Amino acid sequence: MSHFIDRRLNGKNKSAVNRQRFIKRYKTQLKRAVADAVNKRSITDVDSGEQVGIPSKDISEPVFHHGQGGTRDQVHPGNKDFMAGDKVPRPEGGAGGGSGQGKAGRGGKGEDDFIFDLSREEFMDLLFDDLELPNLVRNQLVGSTEFKSVRAGYRTSGAPTNIDVVRSLKGAVARRTALGAPHRRRIKEIEAELEALRARGVAEDDPRVLALRDELDRARTRIAALPFIDTFDLRYQSFVQLPEPTSKAVMVCIMDVSGSMDQARKNLAKRFFILLYLFLKRNYDRIEVVFIRHHTIAQEVDEQEFFYSRETGGTVVSSALNLAYDVLRQRYDSSMWNIYAAQASDGDNWDSDSVVCRDLLAEKLLPLMRYFAYVEITPRQHQSLWYAYQEIAGAHRHFAMREIDGPEDIFPVFRDLFKRQPA
Amino acid sequence: MSRHIISDSSEWTFPLLERFDREIGHLAHNVFGLDTYANQIEVIGSEQMIDAYSSVGLPINYHHWSFGKQFVSTEQTYRRGQMGLAYEIVINSDPCISYLMEENTLAMQALVIAHACYGHNSFFKGNYLFRTWTSADAIIDYLVFARKYIASCEERYGQAEVELLLDSCHALMNHGVDRYKRPSPITMAEEQRRQAERADYIQSQVNDLWRTIPTFGDDGAPDDDARWPAEPQENLLYFIEKNAPLLEPWQREVVRIVRKVSQYFYPQRQTQVMNEGWATFWHYTLLNRLYDEGFVNDGFMLEFLQSHTGVVFQPNFDAPYYSGINPYALGFAMMCDIRRVCESPTAEDREWFPDIAGGDWRKVLDFAMRNFKDESFIAQYLSPQLIRDLHLFTVRDDDRAEAIEITAIHEERGYRTVRQALAEQYNLGSREPNIQVFNVDRRGDRSLTLRHYRHNRRPLGESVDEMLRHIRRLWGFTVRLEGVDDNGRVQLLGEL
């Protein structure tokens, strides 16, 4: 009368579609939350899932319900010393009084954030959403490493093009040998018996000889009937996908931290650095990141300090380029390392320094580099650094410079980079 | 005696589950006379349980983001350990589908089998509300139809469009129920066949209703002062499905699907205390009987009793984790109390319950299960003894008064007040705002006027504006919501 069914092996993700729709619907809120989350985490750590929260009042589903006020009677358990007719001051929060209108929880935990576990793909998707990346690039960034097919022995199924002829024929020989063995053994026995009969002088048309000859013929036919090759014999070359081993890269982040770079600009710069990091990560096994910040003097710092400490004062960009050059020369040999650099600045520089920067870049740094990107985050007129850099932009194909007003401008900087990469 | 024991281990296996099911089923049917649908018992993992939760407990449902939201939130609270999953989900269908969770121990599985497969199951089959309002044999078919239909609408009209419509329908779900008419049960094939016909027919009806040329009465004057609909309508979704001027046929069908699902859950919302009380009473009775007959050992009983007492625990009103009356506790206590009144009535019981005191408890309980809903069940059977045991008292919170007032407690002159107040608390009609379609301006701007009839001066909550947006999306023209207070004065609450 009862019927048991084991459903444990059925798919677990019956709600996956609904979950996707939920994410789609609250994309804007989630995007904001993702942006916050990115600002909180480190560049090298950006490539994983994340828990993000969105305020639960934004995702409520309204129904008609009673509000506060009016008269209501409630029954409660556990009376200790109340008598009928007692007047009790109205409790705050309404534990004894006005809560519980059939919608428990509505009042109580309304302000809690709705916490969401985003998978890595979902997270990256939201992160890149307003960068206006072309889909191809987005896939390349989000997608896993390049794979290479490597031979890995043989298997019994596969595409016809992968049939290994030698191996298959060897198998066929073995099969024919094995399946023919009993018959061959029998043939030997019969021949021995015939020999024995003949030795005893039995005539050729003796029924015993005839029977043996008959059996001999049958056994030979059986052997001949064994198929030369059978589907059972086929062997296919097997290939497995191995991640393509790639070499190592170093990424130098240079940022102006003088007073005029506020947190919003730094966050924009951070998005830019993240993108570069992810791009490199796709191409290289091992990446090291060097953070150099500067105002009038440059310092190599850790990431935390790089993004979140503020300094004031003037700006001498060449100090940072000099430091970068020193770091590269001492620690990262350009024959062993692929060197990338990205510089973010609001364009301020001490006037006569810009020419120095230009020469430094063109003569010392660019020859070492795979790529150098300069982004200027400024709503104002360009200043001397921009014009100085412009002079060398034409001559060096692995140098890109852009002005960034908002997140959607970040991608164009990369366009050249991706174009030149014959992946 | 111990040679009967089914298993000493706490690990379950399918043969053991079948054995338990056989013994419990034997007791339920042959000893206690429960009448049930056939059982279909499915073992699932915890993630699948979360899946089942998030489509409001239905095994199959159409896609909507709100179920995804439910899924995410359940998953979160579960992962963080803030909430255990229910041990079981049971679906009112024929055969009755119950889910057992893989992680449960053998004792828990036995408890769930007794609770869901025999307790809830017999309630679904016996209670008059379920018999009247739901068609256990057709619900799965209908859900399959609904899912396919909505998916085809999404293909044809776009997911965003369908989602907007569903949002609005979900908002009105609680106002999409026929309270007094029995919907006819039909199967999926029938449903599909009728669907096409219905679409054409409804559309022609609607167009007729909205003819632009005014009709004239016998005296030749336009009869436009007559209110329409002539009687107020409380089933908002039904009214919209049949009469909203601008809805496409497929949109009407979607409204109908939401309405049908809502209707399906309507009995459950009205019988929470009874349903859970009944199931809890029976798992308690059945498993104790198993123990008495020597099928299970002391360890099994201790584990069972621990989770049973957890389920029926009722914190007092001043406890920090008090959140209203626990329906399991109240229901279980009332079922046990009825049995007590039958088996060992006191003089007081004889005075209050002359019909049942000293009767056959099985018959009395069976009658109660079949013929009541929470509201009437409490009004009929809450005994003075139980009111004293639970120390129940009523509180009146009137926003015009300085303080709240204790109106009745567990004493001779308070019993009836407490009982009535508690019954009223489970009356869906007073728990949910009473909102009805009052008028449609058919000759003028086609505006729809709804009226909220206030009860005890309780106003509507802050969601009115949002709700008006939803209704307007369905209706397509101006929507007006008026409030009617206890004295009959009408006041405009919102217009969109």
Interface residues (C-beta under 8 A of the other chain):
Chain A: M1 S2 H3 F4 I5 D6 R7 R8 N10 K12 N13 K14 S15 V17 N18 R19 Q20 R21 F22 I23 K24 R25 I59 E61 P62 V63 F64 H65 H66 G67 Q68 G69 G70 T71 R72 D73 Q74 V75 H76 P77 G78 N79 K80 F82 M83 A84 G85 D86 K87 V88 P89 R90 A95 G96 G97 G98 S99 G100 Q101 G102 A104 F114 I115 F116 D117
Chain B: F14 L17 E18 D21 R22 G25 A38 N39 Q40 I41 E42 V43 I44 G45 E47 Q48 I50 D51 S54 S55 H63 H64 W65 S66 F67 G68 K69 F71 V72 S73 E75 Q76 R79 P95 E102 C117 Q159 E163 D167 H170 A171 L172 M173 N174 H175 Q314 P315 N316 F317 D318 A319 Y322 S323 G324 I325 L390 H391 L392 F393 T394 V395 R396 D397 D398 D399 E402 A403 I404 E405 I406 T407 A408 I409 H410 E411 R413 G414 V418 A421 L422 E424 Q425 R431 E432 P433 I435 H452 R454 H455 N456 R457 R458 P459 L460 G461 E462 S463 V464 E466 M467 H470
